[in-house]
Amino acid sequence: MTELLVKLFVKNKDNVQNQAVRTSYGSLAGIVGIICNVILFAVKLIVGILINSVSVMADAFNNLSDAASSLVSFIGAKLAGRPADKEHPFGHGRIEYIAALVVCFLILQVGISLFKSSFEKILNPEAVIFNPILIGILVLSILVKVWLMVFNRKLGKRIKSTVMMATAADSLGDVLVTSATVISAIIAGLTGWQIDGYMGLVVSIFVMLSGIGIAKDTLEPLLGQAVDREAYKKVTSLVESYPGIVGTHDLIIHNYGPSHRMATIHVEVPNDIDFEVAHETIDQIERDVLEKMDIFLVIHMDPVEMNDLMVIEKRDMVTDIIKSQDEKASIHDFRVVNGEYQINLIFDLVIPYSYTKEEEQRLLTHIVDTLRKHDSRLNCVITLENSFIAEE
């Protein structure tokens, strides 16, 4: 069913990096969610009136509120698909994250409400009525919600949409809440045990944790994330594949929505390379990365000494000293300034964020002391940096 709907309503369905395609996916998920929840609302409301069941009618209005999550998803997809303008030159893609946060708040609200009502039921137990019609309706609701959960999760993973994953989590919460109600009713009907409150309490905690987890995942791209290692390898491998590029460092990727990324990177080129040749190579890399990876890349060139044996020897020496202490640490922008009585080794030292101030100082002291034992004229001018890459 999912693939049939995608085939019917999403053009160029495989080009998930295209904002128009993403908008089509988001609109489809929102409309399907609204329709399913409105149908459940109508069916439950009619049956609730016919059998005079307040609980069924209450659950009907709960489905109507669930339609709000799908409406938020639909509106978020439409707004995120708006093109860039003079006020928002990077587009509106981050609206998708805001929409996901709204859905997360709705999930948390459901969890908190369920926690309060469940706690009250534990303190003041109420008999759960076993009604075959009620059970049938709830089971139907569970099946629809399971399908909605799978539908949103599948599409969410396909286009890496946080709002769809949040909507899937919302459907999962409904499945758990309704399932707990069904199980409690069956157990009460067979044994007389009133466990509705306890079941609800467990489910409410799960729902709240789910909402918090989705909110955390949604906030991270808004706050700014470390570069994903897979993305880092893809970008650096592509950049370093061009002639004249001897290395890269300081890759930073800025996320302006799942389909709009900008990045900056430093590329190392031989210091004796022809400037115009290097510039043409850099321009070609930027065009190719945009075409192949849909990333707007800005490149800064760093000259690297490739012929001076003394500089190469000192650079290798410093690298070996650092690697002997921590394989995760690295250097770049290495220069040597010779003086009559002092030789300055100037470089940037990249260390993990996990380092404490004491560990930083210990590594710096080790580098300086080891170099001076080798040659007392050696003086280090070190700039400490942290890596922008996500740690393993």
C-alpha positions as CSV (number, residue, x, y, z in Angstrom):
1,M,0.0,0.0,0.0
2,T,2.8,2.4,0.9
3,E,4.6,2.0,-2.4
4,L,1.4,2.2,-4.3
5,L,0.6,5.6,-2.7
6,V,4.1,6.9,-3.3
7,K,4.0,5.8,-6.9
8,L,0.6,7.5,-7.4
9,F,1.3,10.8,-5.6
10,V,5.1,11.4,-5.6
11,K,6.9,12.3,-8.9
12,N,10.6,11.4,-9.1
13,K,10.2,9.5,-5.9
14,D,13.8,8.4,-5.8
15,N,15.3,11.9,-5.9
16,V,14.8,12.4,-2.2
17,Q,17.4,15.2,-2.0
18,N,15.1,17.4,-4.1
19,Q,13.0,19.8,-2.0
20,A,10.0,19.4,-4.3
21,V,10.1,15.6,-3.9
22,R,10.5,15.9,-0.1
23,T,7.5,18.3,0.0
24,S,5.4,15.7,-2.0
25,Y,6.4,13.0,0.5
26,G,5.5,15.2,3.5
27,S,2.2,16.2,1.9
28,L,1.3,12.6,1.2
29,A,2.1,11.5,4.8
30,G,0.1,14.4,6.3
31,I,-3.0,13.9,4.1
32,V,-3.0,10.1,4.7
33,G,-2.7,10.7,8.5
34,I,-5.5,13.3,8.5
35,I,-7.8,11.0,6.5
36,C,-7.2,7.9,8.6
37,N,-7.6,9.8,11.9
38,V,-10.8,11.5,10.7
39,I,-12.3,8.2,9.6
40,L,-11.4,6.6,13.0
41,F,-13.0,9.7,14.7
42,A,-16.2,9.3,12.7
43,V,-16.5,5.6,13.2
44,K,-15.9,5.7,16.9
45,L,-18.2,8.7,17.5
46,I,-21.1,7.0,15.6
47,V,-20.6,3.7,17.4
48,G,-20.1,5.5,20.8
49,I,-23.4,7.3,20.3
50,L,-25.2,4.0,19.2
51,I,-24.0,2.0,22.2
52,N,-24.0,5.0,24.6
53,S,-20.3,4.6,25.4
54,V,-18.6,7.6,26.8
55,S,-15.1,5.9,26.6
56,V,-15.6,5.2,22.9
57,M,-16.6,8.8,22.2
58,A,-13.7,10.1,24.2
59,D,-11.3,7.9,22.2
60,A,-13.0,9.3,19.0
61,F,-12.0,12.8,20.0
62,N,-8.5,11.6,20.8
63,N,-8.2,10.5,17.2
64,L,-9.4,13.9,16.1
65,S,-6.6,15.4,18.1
66,D,-4.2,12.9,16.5
67,A,-5.2,14.4,13.2
68,A,-3.6,17.6,14.4
69,S,-0.2,15.9,14.4
70,S,-0.7,14.9,10.7
71,L,-1.9,18.5,10.0
72,V,1.3,19.9,11.6
73,S,3.3,17.4,9.4
74,F,1.4,18.6,6.3
75,I,1.8,22.3,7.0
76,G,5.5,21.8,8.0
77,A,6.2,20.0,4.7
78,K,4.6,22.8,2.7
79,L,6.3,25.6,4.5
80,A,9.7,23.8,4.4
81,G,9.4,23.5,0.7
82,R,9.1,27.3,0.1
83,P,12.1,28.6,-1.9
84,A,14.7,30.9,-0.6
85,D,13.9,34.6,-0.4
86,K,15.7,37.8,0.6
87,E,14.9,37.3,4.3
88,H,15.8,33.6,4.2
89,P,18.6,33.1,1.6
90,F,19.2,29.6,2.9
91,G,15.6,28.5,2.3
92,H,13.0,27.4,4.8
93,G,14.0,23.8,5.3
94,R,14.5,24.1,9.1
95,I,10.7,24.6,9.5
96,E,10.5,20.8,9.2
97,Y,12.5,20.5,12.5
98,I,10.1,23.1,14.1
99,A,7.1,21.0,13.0
100,A,8.7,17.9,14.4
101,L,9.1,19.7,17.8
102,V,5.4,20.6,17.8
103,V,4.5,17.0,17.2
104,C,6.9,16.0,20.1
105,F,5.1,18.4,22.4
106,L,1.8,16.8,21.4
107,I,3.3,13.3,22.2
108,L,4.6,14.6,25.6
109,Q,1.1,16.0,26.3
110,V,-0.5,12.6,25.7
111,G,2.1,10.9,27.9
112,I,1.7,13.4,30.8
113,S,-2.2,13.2,30.6
114,L,-2.0,9.4,30.5
115,F,0.4,9.4,33.5
116,K,-2.0,11.6,35.5
117,S,-5.1,9.6,34.7
118,S,-3.3,6.3,35.3
119,F,-2.0,7.4,38.7
120,E,-5.6,8.4,39.6
121,K,-6.9,5.0,38.6
122,I,-4.3,3.3,40.8
123,L,-5.4,5.4,43.7
124,N,-9.1,5.1,42.9
125,P,-9.6,1.9,40.8
126,E,-12.6,1.8,38.4
127,A,-14.1,-1.3,36.9
128,V,-13.2,-1.8,33.2
129,I,-16.3,-2.9,31.3
130,F,-15.7,-5.9,28.9
131,N,-17.7,-5.1,25.8
132,P,-17.1,-7.1,22.6
133,I,-18.1,-4.2,20.4
134,L,-15.7,-1.9,22.2
135,I,-12.9,-4.4,22.0
136,G,-13.5,-4.8,18.2
137,I,-13.4,-1.1,17.6
138,L,-10.2,-0.7,19.7
139,V,-8.6,-3.6,17.8
140,L,-9.5,-1.9,14.5
141,S,-8.0,1.3,15.8
142,I,-4.8,-0.5,16.7
143,L,-4.5,-2.0,13.2
144,V,-4.9,1.4,11.5
145,K,-2.5,3.1,13.9
146,V,0.1,0.3,13.3
147,W,-0.2,0.8,9.6
148,L,0.2,4.6,10.1
149,M,3.2,4.1,12.2
150,V,4.9,1.8,9.6
151,F,3.9,4.2,6.8
152,N,5.3,7.3,8.5
153,R,8.5,5.5,9.7
154,K,9.2,4.1,6.2
155,L,8.8,7.4,4.5
156,G,10.6,9.2,7.3
157,K,13.6,6.9,6.9
158,R,13.5,7.3,3.1
159,I,13.8,11.0,3.1
160,K,15.4,11.4,6.6
161,S,12.4,13.4,7.9
162,T,12.3,14.1,11.7
163,V,8.7,15.3,11.5
164,M,7.6,11.9,10.0
165,M,9.6,10.0,12.5
166,A,7.9,12.1,15.2
167,T,4.5,11.4,13.7
168,A,5.4,7.6,13.6
169,A,6.3,7.8,17.3
170,D,2.9,9.5,18.0
171,S,1.1,6.6,16.2
172,L,3.2,4.1,18.2
173,G,2.1,5.9,21.4
174,D,-1.5,5.5,20.4
175,V,-1.0,1.8,19.6
176,L,0.5,1.2,23.1
177,V,-2.2,3.2,24.9
178,T,-5.1,1.4,23.0
179,S,-3.4,-2.0,23.4
180,A,-3.0,-1.5,27.1
181,T,-6.8,-0.6,27.3
182,V,-7.7,-3.8,25.3
183,I,-5.4,-6.0,27.4
184,S,-6.7,-4.5,30.7
185,A,-10.4,-5.0,29.5
186,I,-9.8,-8.6,28.6
187,I,-8.0,-9.4,31.8
188,A,-10.7,-7.7,33.8
189,G,-13.4,-9.6,31.9
190,L,-11.7,-13.0,32.5
191,T,-10.2,-12.6,36.0
192,G,-11.8,-9.4,37.5
193,W,-8.3,-7.9,38.1
194,Q,-8.2,-4.2,37.6
195,I,-4.7,-3.5,36.2
196,D,-5.8,-0.6,33.9
197,G,-4.0,2.0,35.9
198,Y,-0.7,0.1,36.2
199,M,-0.7,-0.7,32.4
200,G,-1.4,3.0,31.7
201,L,1.4,4.1,34.0
202,V,4.0,1.9,32.2
203,V,2.8,3.0,28.7
204,S,2.8,6.7,29.7
205,I,6.4,6.6,30.7
206,F,7.3,4.9,27.4
207,V,5.4,7.6,25.5
208,M,7.1,10.4,27.3
209,L,10.5,8.9,26.8
210,S,9.7,8.5,23.1
211,G,8.7,12.1,22.9
212,I,11.9,13.3,24.6
213,G,14.0,11.1,22.4
214,I,12.5,12.5,19.2
215,A,12.7,16.1,20.6
216,K,16.4,15.5,21.2
217,D,17.0,14.2,17.7
218,T,15.1,17.2,16.3
219,L,17.0,19.8,18.4
220,E,20.4,18.6,17.4
221,P,20.4,19.9,13.8
222,L,18.9,23.2,15.0
223,L,21.7,23.6,17.6
224,G,24.4,22.4,15.1
225,Q,25.8,18.9,14.9
226,A,29.3,17.4,14.5
227,V,29.9,16.2,11.0
228,D,28.6,12.6,10.5
229,R,31.6,10.3,9.9
230,E,29.9,8.8,6.8
231,A,29.4,12.3,5.3
232,Y,32.9,13.3,6.3
233,K,34.4,10.3,4.5
234,K,32.3,10.9,1.3
235,V,33.2,14.6,1.1
236,T,36.9,14.3,1.9
237,S,37.4,11.3,-0.4
238,L,35.8,13.1,-3.2
239,V,37.8,16.3,-2.6
240,E,41.1,14.5,-2.2
241,S,40.6,12.5,-5.4
242,Y,41.5,15.6,-7.5
243,P,45.1,16.2,-8.8
244,G,47.1,18.6,-6.7
245,I,45.1,18.1,-3.5
246,V,47.4,16.5,-0.9
247,G,45.1,16.6,2.1
248,T,42.1,18.1,3.8
249,H,41.0,19.3,7.2
250,D,38.5,21.4,9.1
251,L,35.4,20.1,7.3
252,I,32.3,21.8,8.7
253,I,28.8,21.1,7.4
254,H,25.9,23.4,8.1
255,N,22.4,22.0,7.9
256,Y,19.7,24.4,6.7
257,G,17.1,21.6,6.4
258,P,17.5,17.9,5.3
259,S,17.8,18.9,1.6
260,H,19.9,22.1,2.0
261,R,23.5,21.8,3.2
262,M,26.4,24.1,3.1
263,A,30.0,23.2,4.0
264,T,33.5,24.7,4.3
265,I,36.7,22.8,4.1
266,H,40.5,23.5,4.1
267,V,42.4,21.7,1.3
268,E,46.2,21.3,1.3
269,V,48.0,22.1,-1.9
270,P,51.8,22.1,-2.6
271,N,53.2,25.5,-1.9
272,D,54.9,25.7,-5.3
273,I,51.7,25.0,-7.3
274,D,50.6,27.4,-10.0
275,F,48.0,29.6,-8.4
276,E,45.7,29.7,-11.4
277,V,45.8,25.9,-11.8
278,A,45.0,25.5,-8.1
279,H,42.1,28.0,-8.4
280,E,40.7,26.2,-11.4
281,T,40.9,22.9,-9.5
282,I,39.1,24.3,-6.5
283,D,36.3,25.8,-8.6
284,Q,35.9,22.4,-10.3
285,I,35.7,20.6,-6.9
286,E,33.1,23.0,-5.6
287,R,30.9,22.5,-8.7
288,D,31.3,18.7,-8.6
289,V,30.4,18.5,-4.9
290,L,27.3,20.5,-5.5
291,E,26.3,18.3,-8.4
292,K,27.1,14.9,-6.9
293,M,26.3,15.5,-3.2
294,D,24.0,18.5,-3.3
295,I,26.3,20.4,-0.9
296,F,27.3,24.0,-1.5
297,L,31.0,23.8,-0.6
298,V,33.4,26.7,0.0
299,I,37.1,25.8,0.0
300,H,40.0,27.5,1.6
301,M,43.5,26.6,0.3
302,D,46.4,25.9,2.6
303,P,49.9,25.7,1.1
304,V,52.0,22.7,2.2
305,E,55.8,22.3,1.9
306,M,56.5,19.3,-0.2
307,N,60.2,19.6,-1.1
308,D,62.1,21.1,1.9
309,L,63.5,18.0,3.7
310,M,64.1,19.9,6.9
311,V,60.5,21.0,7.2
312,I,59.2,17.5,6.2
313,E,61.5,15.9,8.8
314,K,60.2,18.3,11.6
315,R,56.6,17.8,10.6
316,D,57.0,14.0,10.7
317,M,58.8,14.2,14.0
318,V,55.9,16.2,15.6
319,T,53.3,13.9,14.1
320,D,55.1,10.8,15.5
321,I,55.3,12.4,19.0
322,I,51.6,13.2,19.0
323,K,50.5,9.9,17.6
324,S,52.6,8.1,20.3
325,Q,50.3,9.7,22.9
326,D,46.9,9.7,21.1
327,E,46.0,8.3,17.6
328,K,43.0,10.6,17.5
329,A,45.1,13.8,17.7
330,S,46.4,15.3,14.5
331,I,48.2,18.5,13.2
332,H,47.8,20.7,10.2
333,D,49.1,24.1,8.8
334,F,52.6,23.1,9.8
335,R,55.3,25.8,9.2
336,V,58.9,26.3,10.2
337,V,60.5,29.7,10.8
338,N,64.2,29.5,11.2
339,G,66.2,31.9,13.4
340,E,69.8,32.1,14.5
341,Y,69.1,30.9,18.0
342,Q,65.6,29.6,17.8
343,I,63.5,27.5,15.3
344,N,59.8,28.1,15.6
345,L,57.5,25.1,14.7
346,I,54.1,26.6,14.1
347,F,51.0,24.3,13.7
348,D,47.4,23.6,14.7
349,L,46.8,20.7,17.0
350,V,43.4,19.0,16.8
351,I,42.3,17.1,19.9
352,P,39.0,15.3,20.8
353,Y,36.3,17.3,22.7
354,S,36.6,14.6,25.5
355,Y,40.0,16.1,26.6
356,T,40.1,17.7,30.0
357,K,42.3,20.8,30.6
358,E,44.8,18.6,32.4
359,E,45.0,16.2,29.4
360,E,45.5,19.1,27.1
361,Q,48.3,20.5,29.2
362,R,49.9,17.1,29.6
363,L,50.0,16.5,25.8
364,L,51.4,20.0,25.1
365,T,54.1,19.6,27.8
366,H,55.0,16.2,26.3
367,I,55.3,17.7,22.8
368,V,57.5,20.6,23.9
369,D,59.7,18.6,26.2
370,T,60.3,15.8,23.7
371,L,61.2,18.3,20.9
372,R,63.6,20.3,23.1
373,K,65.4,17.1,24.1
374,H,66.0,16.5,20.4
375,D,67.0,20.1,19.8
376,S,67.0,22.9,22.4
377,R,66.4,25.5,19.7
378,L,63.0,24.1,18.8
379,N,60.1,26.3,20.0
380,C,56.5,25.4,19.5
381,V,53.7,27.8,18.6
382,I,50.6,25.6,18.9
383,T,47.0,26.5,18.3
384,L,44.6,24.1,19.9
385,E,41.5,23.0,18.0
386,N,38.7,20.5,18.5
387,S,37.6,18.2,15.7
388,F,34.3,19.0,14.0
389,I,33.8,15.3,13.3
390,A,31.4,13.1,15.4
391,E,33.5,11.0,17.8
392,E,33.1,7.2,17.6
